[in-house]
Amino acid sequence: MHSKFRVVGIVTTVTVLLALIAFAAIPVLADPGHDGDIGELGGFPGELQPGQPGPPPPASPRASSKNVKVIGHVDPGGGFNADVVAHQGFAYLGSWGNSAGGAGAFCPSQGVRVYSLHNPSNPTQVSTFAHGGEAGATSLAGTWTEKVIVKHVNTPWFNGDLAAVSIQGCAAGAFTGFGLWDVTDPTNPQRLGLYSAPGTGGSHELWLEARGNRAHVYTAIPFSEFFTSPDGGVTPGRADFRIVDVSNPTAPTDVGEWGAWAKLGLFPFSVDANGVPRANFVHSVIGEGTKAYLSYWDLGTVILDVSDPAQPTFVGRTQFAANEEGNAHSAWLGKGGNLLIQTDEDFSPGPDPVLETAWGYTRFFDISDPANPAPVGTFKLPTTTQFPPPLGEFSVHDPKVRGGQAYLSSYSEGVVVVDISRPANPRFVAQFVPPPAADPRGFFAPPDVAFPFVWGTFVDRNYVLASDINSGLWVFQVR
């Protein structure tokens, strides 16, 4: 949210970072100088940009009604909505939480809300699971569940639709890891098993990969190598990236893991030659065939060969220039797996003596040779480099791809659709920006301040889903 903080020495860097990520993205007070930047850790800013907002967004290529049509909307209430996916005509809406405020003020443990899309003009809630009040031997009170992946799985132990859900703690003593639910009947989800990641903040994001008669969860557990170090940060602990066999979802079992500290000798925290603190941790992961793509923050996107899940091996990675913030947040593939779409989340748009003045934006890499990803283009909106920024948050967040188009969830820019058939020259196609809405909990901004705030997007059938953190689930079409 502010310029990337400056510190002297590794110890100070580690102290600041650990204070920020103890349970969740703790809000940072506004300060015009260099200080702890919550955006550096993949969390949200605790408030909007300080001071008076800049002018409204320039006349960008914002979509008009002729190429985007809103079909439906539902607001579950309570705010803190997170990512969204769809499967077999149902939408799965995750939820967020935060440890700030004490006494669970920002930790509602809302779980995953399931909506029937059989009439997309009227999304209808049919169930909720993975919430704080769910029955089970292990309570999920004091947790948040931002990421959900749903796929059909057929193994000797399970044949049906399986939901893998990230679980992070926003209250002391809460469970951390991920969970597995049978959603073959979306109106009656059944908890099957939990994977515990003690000593960490839990699974931040994950991926469910079904291959043959086996199923695996690839999970990103930020700073696990450091948090679980057996000697206080001298020796790497359990890796940030883990592969868990969930073929029997009642008994998830560790299979393999990979961490840049253990495998490449790169300590999670460093300060570069220009005095810019850098952090290497796995924020997100996707899989495709025998490859896994790890969004490794300032290390870029790391590509692993996971043909043997017990022995993931390094293939290559993307890189940043010295004047670029870094923050590889999420990724997706296009062009038959030969194009990597990398979105970098950056809440530090202010002028800096070293780093470019920009919010996070999208980069495209040719990975036809995965050992040597080659940058081929970027995509920015007018607000990407606008400072002072308008009211809102203008970093890109998550990408999805269908055919030759990328769908980019972009916080206050909504969902931006981009033609990536020529990634060296990506072309704006359409944009959906939901009406401004206030945060009902008053965490991101006072309750009387309204702004669009889209977390995720998902392309399903002939429509697109968007999840607004403040206003809920939206369904629209691109004409």
C-alpha positions as CSV (number, residue, x, y, z in Angstrom):
1,M,0.0,0.0,0.0
2,H,3.0,2.3,0.5
3,S,6.4,2.3,-1.1
4,K,8.3,-0.9,-0.5
5,F,9.8,-0.5,3.0
6,R,13.5,0.0,3.6
7,V,15.3,-1.8,6.4
8,V,19.0,-2.4,7.2
9,G,20.0,-6.0,7.5
10,I,18.3,-9.4,7.2
11,V,17.4,-9.5,10.9
12,T,15.3,-6.3,10.7
13,T,13.7,-7.5,7.5
14,V,12.7,-10.8,9.0
15,T,11.3,-9.1,12.1
16,V,9.1,-6.7,10.1
17,L,7.9,-9.5,7.8
18,L,7.1,-11.9,10.6
19,A,5.2,-9.2,12.5
20,L,3.1,-8.6,9.4
21,I,2.2,-12.2,8.5
22,A,1.6,-13.7,12.0
23,F,-1.9,-14.8,11.1
24,A,-3.1,-12.7,8.2
25,A,-2.5,-9.5,6.4
26,I,-2.6,-7.0,9.3
27,P,-3.4,-3.5,8.3
28,V,-0.5,-1.0,8.1
29,L,-1.0,2.6,9.1
30,A,-0.6,5.2,6.3
31,D,2.8,6.9,6.1
32,P,4.3,8.8,3.2
33,G,7.7,7.4,3.8
34,H,9.1,3.9,3.5
35,D,7.6,1.4,5.8
36,G,6.2,-2.1,6.1
37,D,4.2,-2.8,2.9
38,I,1.5,-5.4,3.4
39,G,1.3,-5.8,-0.4
40,E,4.8,-7.2,-0.2
41,L,3.4,-10.2,1.5
42,G,0.4,-10.9,-0.7
43,G,-2.1,-9.6,1.7
44,F,-4.5,-6.7,1.4
45,P,-3.9,-3.2,2.5
46,G,-5.7,-2.4,5.7
47,E,-6.9,0.9,4.2
48,L,-7.1,2.8,1.0
49,Q,-4.3,5.1,-0.2
50,P,-3.7,7.9,2.3
51,G,-4.6,11.4,1.6
52,Q,-6.9,12.8,-1.0
53,P,-7.6,10.5,-3.9
54,G,-6.5,11.5,-7.4
55,P,-8.9,12.2,-10.2
56,P,-11.3,9.5,-11.5
57,P,-9.8,6.9,-13.9
58,P,-8.9,8.4,-17.3
59,A,-11.3,7.6,-20.1
60,S,-9.9,4.1,-20.4
61,P,-11.2,1.5,-22.7
62,R,-13.8,0.7,-20.1
63,A,-16.5,-1.5,-21.5
64,S,-19.8,-0.1,-22.5
65,S,-23.2,-1.9,-22.3
66,K,-22.8,-3.1,-25.8
67,N,-20.1,-5.6,-25.0
68,V,-20.8,-6.6,-21.4
69,K,-24.2,-7.6,-20.1
70,V,-24.9,-8.2,-16.4
71,I,-27.1,-11.3,-16.0
72,G,-27.3,-11.8,-12.2
73,H,-26.1,-10.8,-8.8
74,V,-26.4,-12.0,-5.2
75,D,-24.9,-10.6,-2.1
76,P,-24.5,-13.0,0.8
77,G,-24.0,-10.1,3.2
78,G,-21.1,-9.6,5.6
79,G,-18.5,-8.7,3.0
80,F,-15.1,-10.4,3.0
81,N,-16.0,-12.5,-0.1
82,A,-13.0,-14.2,-1.7
83,D,-12.4,-16.3,-4.8
84,V,-15.0,-18.0,-6.9
85,V,-15.1,-21.1,-9.1
86,A,-17.8,-23.0,-10.9
87,H,-18.4,-26.7,-11.5
88,Q,-21.4,-28.4,-13.1
89,G,-23.7,-25.4,-12.9
90,F,-22.8,-24.4,-9.3
91,A,-20.7,-21.5,-8.1
92,Y,-18.4,-21.9,-5.0
93,L,-17.7,-18.5,-3.3
94,G,-14.9,-18.5,-0.8
95,S,-14.5,-16.0,2.1
96,W,-11.7,-14.0,3.8
97,G,-10.7,-13.2,7.3
98,N,-8.2,-11.2,9.3
99,S,-6.7,-11.4,12.8
100,A,-6.8,-7.6,13.4
101,G,-9.1,-6.0,15.9
102,G,-9.1,-8.9,18.4
103,A,-12.0,-11.0,19.6
104,G,-12.7,-12.1,16.0
105,A,-13.9,-8.7,14.8
106,F,-12.7,-9.5,11.3
107,C,-12.7,-13.3,11.5
108,P,-16.3,-14.3,10.7
109,S,-15.4,-17.8,9.4
110,Q,-18.0,-17.7,6.7
111,G,-16.8,-20.7,4.8
112,V,-17.7,-21.6,1.2
113,R,-21.1,-20.6,-0.1
114,V,-22.6,-22.7,-2.9
115,Y,-25.0,-21.2,-5.4
116,S,-27.0,-22.9,-8.1
117,L,-26.5,-21.2,-11.5
118,H,-29.2,-23.2,-13.3
119,N,-30.9,-19.8,-13.6
120,P,-27.9,-17.5,-13.8
121,S,-30.1,-14.4,-13.6
122,N,-31.0,-15.6,-10.1
123,P,-28.1,-17.3,-8.3
124,T,-29.6,-19.3,-5.4
125,Q,-27.7,-20.4,-2.4
126,V,-28.1,-24.1,-1.8
127,S,-25.5,-24.8,0.9
128,T,-22.5,-23.6,3.0
129,F,-19.5,-25.7,4.1
130,A,-16.1,-25.3,5.7
131,H,-17.5,-22.6,8.0
132,G,-16.8,-22.0,11.6
133,G,-19.9,-23.7,12.8
134,E,-19.6,-26.8,10.7
135,A,-19.9,-30.1,12.7
136,G,-16.7,-32.2,12.8
137,A,-14.1,-33.6,15.0
138,T,-11.9,-30.5,14.2
139,S,-13.5,-27.1,14.5
140,L,-12.9,-24.6,11.8
141,A,-13.9,-21.6,14.0
142,G,-11.3,-18.8,13.6
143,T,-10.4,-19.7,10.0
144,W,-10.9,-18.3,6.6
145,T,-11.3,-20.2,3.3
146,E,-10.3,-18.0,0.3
147,K,-9.5,-20.6,-2.3
148,V,-11.7,-23.4,-3.6
149,I,-10.9,-25.9,-6.4
150,V,-13.6,-28.3,-7.5
151,K,-13.0,-31.2,-9.9
152,H,-14.3,-34.7,-10.7
153,V,-12.1,-37.3,-9.2
154,N,-12.1,-41.1,-9.9
155,T,-9.8,-43.2,-7.8
156,P,-10.0,-46.6,-6.1
157,W,-11.2,-44.8,-2.9
158,F,-13.4,-42.0,-4.3
159,N,-15.5,-41.4,-7.4
160,G,-17.3,-38.0,-7.5
161,D,-16.9,-34.3,-7.3
162,L,-14.2,-33.2,-4.8
163,A,-13.7,-29.7,-3.4
164,A,-10.3,-28.8,-2.0
165,V,-10.4,-25.7,0.2
166,S,-7.5,-23.6,1.6
167,I,-7.8,-23.0,5.4
168,Q,-5.9,-20.3,7.1
169,G,-6.1,-19.0,10.7
170,C,-7.4,-15.6,11.8
171,A,-7.7,-16.5,15.5
172,A,-5.2,-17.9,17.9
173,G,-5.2,-21.7,18.0
174,A,-7.2,-22.1,14.8
175,F,-6.8,-25.0,12.5
176,T,-4.4,-24.4,9.5
177,G,-4.0,-26.5,6.4
178,F,-6.6,-27.5,3.8
179,G,-9.7,-29.5,3.7
180,L,-11.5,-31.9,1.3
181,W,-15.3,-32.1,0.8
182,D,-17.5,-34.4,-1.2
183,V,-19.7,-32.0,-3.3
184,T,-21.1,-34.6,-5.6
185,D,-24.4,-33.3,-4.2
186,P,-23.7,-29.6,-3.9
187,T,-26.7,-29.2,-1.8
188,N,-25.3,-31.4,0.9
189,P,-21.4,-31.2,1.1
190,Q,-19.7,-33.8,3.3
191,R,-16.4,-33.2,5.0
192,L,-14.0,-36.1,4.1
193,G,-10.6,-35.1,5.5
194,L,-8.3,-32.4,6.7
195,Y,-4.6,-31.8,6.0
196,S,-2.9,-30.0,8.9
197,A,0.1,-27.7,8.5
198,P,1.1,-27.0,12.1
199,G,3.4,-24.1,12.8
200,T,2.3,-22.2,9.7
201,G,-0.5,-19.8,8.6
202,G,-2.0,-22.6,6.6
203,S,-2.6,-23.2,2.9
204,H,-2.9,-19.8,1.2
205,E,-3.8,-21.2,-2.2
206,L,-4.0,-24.6,-3.7
207,W,-4.6,-26.7,-6.8
208,L,-6.4,-30.1,-7.3
209,E,-4.7,-32.3,-10.0
210,A,-6.4,-35.5,-11.0
211,R,-4.1,-37.7,-13.1
212,G,-5.0,-41.3,-14.0
213,N,-6.4,-43.0,-10.9
214,R,-4.6,-40.7,-8.5
215,A,-5.5,-37.2,-7.2
216,H,-3.1,-34.7,-5.6
217,V,-3.4,-31.3,-4.0
218,Y,-0.6,-28.9,-4.7
219,T,-0.6,-26.4,-1.9
220,A,1.2,-23.1,-1.3
221,I,2.1,-22.5,2.4
222,P,3.8,-19.1,2.6
223,F,7.1,-19.0,4.5
224,S,6.7,-22.6,5.7
225,E,10.5,-23.1,5.2
226,F,11.2,-20.3,7.7
227,F,8.3,-20.9,10.1
228,T,9.0,-24.6,10.5
229,S,12.8,-24.3,10.6
230,P,14.0,-26.6,13.4
231,D,16.7,-24.2,14.6
232,G,15.1,-20.8,14.3
233,G,15.9,-19.9,10.7
234,V,19.3,-21.6,10.1
235,T,18.1,-24.7,8.5
236,P,15.1,-24.9,6.1
237,G,12.0,-26.5,7.5
238,R,9.0,-28.0,5.6
239,A,8.8,-26.6,2.1
240,D,6.4,-23.8,1.0
241,F,5.2,-26.0,-1.8
242,R,3.8,-29.4,-0.9
243,I,2.3,-32.3,-2.9
244,V,-0.3,-34.2,-1.0
245,D,-1.9,-37.5,-2.2
246,V,-5.7,-37.1,-1.8
247,S,-6.7,-40.2,-3.8
248,N,-8.2,-41.3,-0.6
249,P,-9.6,-38.0,0.6
250,T,-10.3,-39.3,4.1
251,A,-6.6,-39.7,4.6
252,P,-4.5,-37.0,2.8
253,T,-0.9,-38.1,2.7
254,D,2.3,-36.1,2.1
255,V,4.1,-37.2,-1.0
256,G,6.7,-34.6,-2.0
257,E,7.7,-31.0,-1.5
258,W,10.0,-28.3,-2.9
259,G,11.4,-25.1,-1.4
260,A,13.8,-22.5,-2.9
261,W,15.8,-22.3,0.4
262,A,16.4,-26.0,0.5
263,K,16.8,-26.7,-3.2
264,L,18.4,-23.5,-4.5
265,G,20.0,-22.1,-1.4
266,L,17.9,-18.9,-1.5
267,F,17.0,-17.7,2.0
268,P,13.4,-16.4,2.1
269,F,14.4,-12.8,2.9
270,S,17.1,-10.7,1.3
271,V,18.0,-7.1,0.4
272,D,19.1,-6.5,-3.2
273,A,22.0,-4.3,-4.4
274,N,19.7,-1.3,-4.5
275,G,18.5,-1.7,-0.9
276,V,15.1,-3.1,-1.8
277,P,13.9,-5.9,0.5
278,R,12.9,-9.1,-1.4
279,A,10.9,-12.0,-0.2
280,N,10.7,-15.5,-1.7
281,F,7.7,-17.5,-0.8
282,V,5.1,-19.6,-2.6
283,H,1.9,-17.6,-2.8
284,S,-0.1,-19.6,-5.3
285,V,0.2,-22.7,-7.5
286,I,-1.4,-24.2,-10.6
287,G,-0.8,-27.5,-12.4
288,E,-1.0,-28.8,-15.9
289,G,0.0,-32.3,-16.8
290,T,3.5,-33.1,-15.4
291,K,4.3,-29.4,-14.6
292,A,3.5,-27.2,-11.6
293,Y,3.8,-23.5,-11.7
294,L,4.6,-21.8,-8.4
295,S,4.0,-18.1,-7.9
296,Y,7.1,-17.5,-5.9
297,W,6.7,-13.7,-5.2
298,D,10.0,-11.9,-5.8
299,L,11.6,-15.0,-7.3
300,G,9.0,-15.0,-10.1
301,T,7.1,-18.0,-11.4
302,V,9.0,-21.2,-10.7
303,I,8.3,-24.2,-13.0
304,L,8.7,-27.7,-11.6
305,D,8.5,-31.1,-13.2
306,V,6.2,-33.1,-11.0
307,S,6.0,-36.2,-13.2
308,D,7.2,-38.0,-10.1
309,P,5.2,-36.3,-7.3
310,A,7.6,-37.6,-4.7
311,Q,10.5,-35.8,-6.4
312,P,9.5,-32.4,-7.9
313,T,12.5,-31.0,-9.8
314,F,13.3,-27.4,-10.8
315,V,12.9,-26.6,-14.5
316,G,13.1,-22.8,-14.8
317,R,11.6,-19.5,-13.6
318,T,10.6,-16.0,-14.7
319,Q,12.6,-13.1,-13.5
320,F,12.2,-9.4,-12.7
321,A,14.3,-6.4,-13.6
322,A,16.0,-4.5,-10.7
323,N,13.4,-1.6,-11.0
324,E,10.4,-3.9,-10.9
325,E,8.5,-4.6,-7.6
326,G,8.3,-8.3,-8.2
327,N,5.3,-9.9,-6.3
328,A,4.5,-12.8,-8.7
329,H,1.0,-13.5,-7.3
330,S,-0.8,-15.9,-9.6
331,A,-0.5,-17.6,-13.0
332,W,-2.4,-19.3,-15.8
333,L,-1.6,-20.9,-19.1
334,G,-2.5,-20.2,-22.7
335,K,-1.7,-21.3,-26.2
336,G,-1.7,-25.0,-25.3
337,G,0.6,-24.5,-22.4
338,N,3.2,-22.5,-24.2
339,L,2.2,-19.1,-22.8
340,L,2.4,-18.2,-19.1
341,I,0.2,-15.4,-17.9
342,Q,1.7,-14.0,-14.7
343,T,-0.1,-11.4,-12.5
344,D,1.9,-9.4,-10.1
345,E,0.0,-8.0,-7.1
346,D,1.4,-4.7,-6.0
347,F,-0.2,-2.2,-3.7
348,S,2.7,0.2,-3.8
349,P,2.0,2.7,-6.7
350,G,3.8,5.6,-5.2
351,P,7.0,7.2,-6.5
352,D,10.2,5.4,-5.4
353,P,13.9,6.2,-6.1
354,V,14.4,2.6,-7.4
355,L,11.1,1.0,-8.3
356,E,8.8,1.9,-11.1
357,T,5.7,3.9,-10.2
358,A,3.0,1.4,-10.8
359,W,0.4,-0.9,-9.4
360,G,0.7,-4.6,-10.1
361,Y,0.1,-5.6,-13.8
362,T,0.1,-8.6,-16.1
363,R,3.2,-10.1,-17.8
364,F,3.3,-12.7,-20.6
365,F,6.1,-15.3,-21.1
366,D,6.8,-17.7,-23.8
367,I,7.5,-21.0,-22.0
368,S,7.8,-23.2,-25.1
369,D,11.2,-23.8,-23.5
370,P,10.2,-24.0,-19.9
371,A,13.8,-23.9,-18.7
372,N,14.1,-20.4,-20.2
373,P,10.9,-18.4,-19.9
374,A,11.1,-15.5,-22.3
375,P,9.2,-12.2,-21.6
376,V,7.0,-11.3,-24.6
377,G,4.7,-8.5,-23.4
378,T,2.8,-6.8,-20.6
379,F,-0.7,-5.4,-20.2
380,K,-1.5,-2.2,-18.2
381,L,-4.5,0.0,-17.8
382,P,-4.3,3.8,-17.6
383,T,-4.7,3.5,-13.8
384,T,-1.7,1.2,-13.5
385,T,0.7,4.2,-13.5
386,Q,-1.7,6.9,-12.3
387,F,-0.5,8.7,-9.2
388,P,-2.1,9.9,-7.0
389,P,-4.5,7.0,-7.8
390,P,-8.3,7.3,-7.8
391,L,-10.3,6.0,-4.9
392,G,-9.8,2.2,-4.8
393,E,-7.2,-0.4,-5.4
394,F,-5.8,-0.8,-8.9
395,S,-3.5,-3.8,-8.9
396,V,-4.3,-6.8,-11.1
397,H,-5.1,-10.0,-9.0
398,D,-5.9,-13.3,-10.7
399,P,-5.9,-14.5,-14.3
400,K,-8.1,-17.1,-16.1
401,V,-7.9,-18.0,-19.8
402,R,-10.4,-19.3,-22.3
403,G,-9.3,-19.7,-25.9
404,G,-7.5,-16.6,-27.0
405,Q,-8.8,-14.4,-24.2
406,A,-7.5,-13.7,-20.7
407,Y,-9.9,-12.7,-17.9
408,L,-8.1,-10.6,-15.3
409,S,-9.7,-9.9,-11.9
410,S,-8.4,-6.4,-11.0
411,Y,-9.9,-5.1,-7.8
412,S,-11.3,-1.6,-8.5
413,E,-11.0,-2.2,-12.3
414,G,-13.3,-5.2,-12.0
415,V,-12.8,-7.9,-14.6
416,V,-10.8,-7.0,-17.6
417,V,-11.0,-9.2,-20.7
418,V,-7.9,-9.1,-23.0
419,D,-7.2,-10.7,-26.4
420,I,-3.9,-12.6,-26.0
421,S,-3.7,-14.2,-29.4
422,R,-0.7,-11.9,-29.9
423,P,0.8,-11.6,-26.4
424,A,3.4,-9.2,-27.5
425,N,0.5,-6.8,-28.3
426,P,-2.4,-7.8,-26.0
427,R,-5.6,-6.0,-26.9
428,F,-8.4,-4.8,-24.6
429,V,-11.7,-6.5,-25.3
430,A,-14.1,-5.7,-22.5
431,Q,-14.4,-4.7,-18.9
432,F,-17.0,-5.4,-16.2
433,V,-16.9,-3.0,-13.2
434,P,-19.5,-3.7,-10.5
435,P,-21.2,-0.8,-8.8
436,P,-19.3,0.7,-5.9
437,A,-20.1,-0.9,-2.6
438,A,-18.9,-0.2,0.9
439,D,-17.1,-2.7,3.1
440,P,-19.8,-3.6,5.7
441,R,-17.2,-4.5,8.3
442,G,-15.2,-1.2,7.9
443,F,-11.9,-3.0,7.5
444,F,-10.7,-1.8,4.1
445,A,-12.4,1.6,4.3
446,P,-14.9,3.4,6.5
447,P,-18.5,2.1,6.0
448,D,-19.5,5.2,4.1
449,V,-16.8,4.8,1.4
450,A,-17.9,2.8,-1.6
451,F,-15.7,1.3,-4.3
452,P,-15.6,-1.7,-6.6
453,F,-13.4,-4.5,-5.2
454,V,-13.3,-7.6,-7.4
455,W,-11.2,-10.5,-6.0
456,G,-11.7,-13.4,-8.5
457,T,-13.2,-14.4,-11.8
458,F,-14.1,-17.6,-13.5
459,V,-15.4,-18.4,-17.0
460,D,-18.2,-21.0,-17.0
461,R,-20.2,-22.1,-20.0
462,N,-21.3,-18.9,-21.8
463,Y,-21.0,-16.5,-18.9
464,V,-18.4,-15.1,-16.5
465,L,-18.4,-15.0,-12.7
466,A,-16.9,-12.3,-10.6
467,S,-16.6,-12.1,-6.8
468,D,-16.6,-8.6,-5.3
469,I,-15.1,-8.6,-1.8
470,N,-17.8,-6.1,-0.6
471,S,-20.9,-6.9,-2.8
472,G,-20.8,-10.6,-3.5
473,L,-21.3,-12.8,-6.7
474,W,-21.8,-11.3,-10.1
475,V,-22.7,-13.1,-13.4
476,F,-22.2,-11.4,-16.7
477,Q,-21.6,-12.1,-20.4
478,V,-19.1,-10.7,-22.9
479,R,-20.7,-10.1,-26.2
